[in-house]
């Protein structure tokens, strides 16, 4: 999400973080960003007041990503 309180741009991605050819812009994504930020602060404050009160969900399995082969440099 692009930063801004009055306007923002939200770019959607797949689970492997590749971009999707779809985005939203304007006031709606800015309100969404504000809600996420305020919700995060609310949850942190609540957890500080009453430890163990927040529930942290684990994500699903991530798609396999190939590990790049290291380059082998020949010795002179």
Protein Blocks (a to p, Z undefined) as FASTA:
>chain_A
ZZdfkbccdddddfkopacdbddedjklmmmmmmmmmmmmmmmmmmmmmghkaccddddd
ddddddddddddddZZ
